[in-house]
């Protein structure tokens, strides 16, 4: 099968659907890659690079669409200025088109494509499920847009992001407010924090609070009983009362922050109105607002799409081509998304539009001209479904929480009546009795000092337990290195105890302490050495 990569015709679009790097990956799937001459030039991919990657260069869009079995694009089909007709007219019956489509906003385009009886998959309709993350072009492009938004804000902001202490004076760090903590918002938080700014963030979904705080930003909250979590991980439309509370919060924050980045979008809906004119008035002159939702009406109604304007002394940035401004990396990421989708569809040899595949079904708009959008809702996985026992009135919660769930198993029931049975082994106190008798035996011949040593031993065990288990598991490896010092103290203490008779319990315990501590010291140094090697070039 042949995959065709046409040159994008949208004004200012510099991305390309496949780069020389991703073309190599498509070829490994068995596809022959055709590239329209000049398709990758704006993204710094010359025709020579495609030729070196064993791609075939085709002169003109008509020849490319006529030869390709599958056409991969970035932007949706539109009027072609050179041909004088719509790109949809180049789609032939049975041909496959994969690109951004935005079917909810482009119903007329869907009708044109349906009339051509082609098969169309929309990269913007890929479902947001775990298995589809590698195909999620919206997240790939949103990540770039969030990062680039902060870069654009830095260009128009007349001060440092990080604080400065110099002989000439002190400069405070910039304060950034990010509205919306999706992929774009988190990328903006990361970029602003990386530049040294103080970052605050807000989202209608309480579930993202932990993600925001893990990136070093402060999470703003509203005392309002409403959750903005929608289907597929997106935000949902909130009540007007909640929106009023949001706008009031942002008006207050505007008095303190220098930069606001808004990323709030709801699929198939106009952008929510969040930044009022009063908020702009409250901001200091020289402040910046970057609105990533400008293409859908904007979170700030004063922002003009694709332009930079100034209102009340505040610079308003409404660029809608932020991923295209990083065309090289954006093209690579988008090409990888397409590669994974084609790989899931069987590659060149086994290519199939499988409507039983949740990922393909979610992205499928037309199948040989027949409308398949919107797709049916994806049911949650069996693990995510509520347990039937919890839903039935006759199954009370105490029974579900009982500590003996194996009672229904005949084997488990039999073992439960014995002293050493499998399911009851952990609750059997026999080992505690034996341990207690052993300690009494040791204490009987331990002499007058045994009680003192035993008390120190118990206290040391308790303190050691608290030190180790109250530390996050992620820090256990460096903690092992630090405990070398404690192990050294144990070795010294053990050495002081082994000067007596070999039959003395204190001597035996001291020797055991030296052995265990020596193993810990040796292991700690080995772990430390491995950690240091990880940071060596």
Steps between C-alpha positions, in 0.01 A plus 500: 500500500606856431481780756483855362619814684365817336621852565280687747306788343371676813655847520795498740493124563856370507450147631511190282325169571812283465868580544793306355539333839137389526499404130763237582268357764210488254719316252571235764123445511514425127374835368649685204521868593418768240576864587383804307791718399561772762264345756756509781700810405330728755583249775867481393460168316626538144410273209857368511447375855186315392683354202780383730230330711386303189185707452365576153465872419183578302451828314161655577206409723280344228764243406557416868131456587449292183781258584468463878277243671515685833541878530645639823443870575525738793221749429156402374441513121430853376500714186829456314622841374714353222242253367200728536291224658442332834737228619196281572449472125835321474381218725396203291263217587648253746802719577594556865558847645647550849533854636346746742135537394306658791171345387285690751617833355532387135174324412509639146849355449382159626218510246745580218725212600200264532398586144843376384435162672836501671605374843592778741659479846538809719807531721307744718241227571742235631345387830683591817554152635823346622554285192461800269752732669765426237256620231375805692600785271296752700721441803819512289407836352359638827829422674684712244238777514526529879877524489498748213239716675748570780776572246275756327407652835868532592569682174236765573556523876738778590676335791669182622306185580739407778587739780826694480722642775763730353711797608262716298197382692253222561256366237211283631410178316208502259168365620315281249140379515411199285129435451428141404731217606463268205793403280554857378461646847745258659750571223461873566552444873817300433639763263425791735645318799807413295553870434478573872152652526258462790209305351139464605247283320127438498287223353138400544608137549616433858682187381780707343597672826769243576650534151515880531663491842749232391631748241563765764195719436236617747153362435219753535168374633143624512265433791238366262334157492542421131736268312605592147620154399341403169511196273833386360707706741375831362334774700123543477278806477453648846198681643481876464534543877826309497622703201424824686701374798788411266502842338497669842799287604694593187422870545657483846799300374551751218601760758801289597619306195705622203407237243179302442493195271150368424454152353134424576328319211191278492468265198229609259416811706606867491785590732380592851515870585742532792710819484280807524589852398509586870774241542704677232444831676623344825825381342810718507606668178750288314330176605424228243205273423546201267170343391539150356126486438498801268408287197175392671390844617754544777492482878563874489257671261739791445762271341506504120581168330843489328589851620685675781306795638519728805200572720518704823878477482492118488645313202249245366640211292252303290725280286322189373806342336719438803584136408582617146751746646698194609439319172799267509425329832123528450525317167707223656254449785198511270669259260556259788130521591407410142753217495351341812148528359600333172689236696188421703302478176722218377776673306517469120436127475218467751349849468139496617245751622388291796187649653531262794821676601415777748780726377412466131127525568547815703703672227286374211287773338411334169536142385476485120276804506272378781485726804641339815524807721432549785622162627320304772614570852782277618391295798741500795728200532388214731750616762347848502138379530340507845481160664152343472515399868524863603203600286263228626300579815541145629880527502583724801834680507624329821490164321698644210762627740530181704860386551425136402398516131623140445218354709313401181786268402469147647878461529536830681224410740667174595834662555346768715431245778864386528790665675725528193237534222591709195251789526541530879880487517539872535260516794654203686663625828721191532807676363451782754490247783814327377678833459403605849625172649829538311551852641418377852758223458763747387413734786518217757872455436577850394618635829416824675571723200266319263193709583688822422628365169161357412333836565749673270439228240122549504532878481746471211259270311211741555698808390642315200153390393370857520799641309470252213125463452414869539722580199351491149593180310647721226766608750594155630803472269669825616386419854705178486808708434428732791445212745864396456579742784243330726638159405848622593377587848343153528832338407683699767238404759526135397878507529469624859281199585711217357780525753337253742447123503371336181211350697385845610172595318619862475810381311287290262258787432792741457657271240169473314465880508849541351417250222169661403636855521803406286269361231299824510814716473632302204162511327466872566834576339416285198167680454669837537757406237225398256315827561813705433565311176154599377605866506835447332536576129 
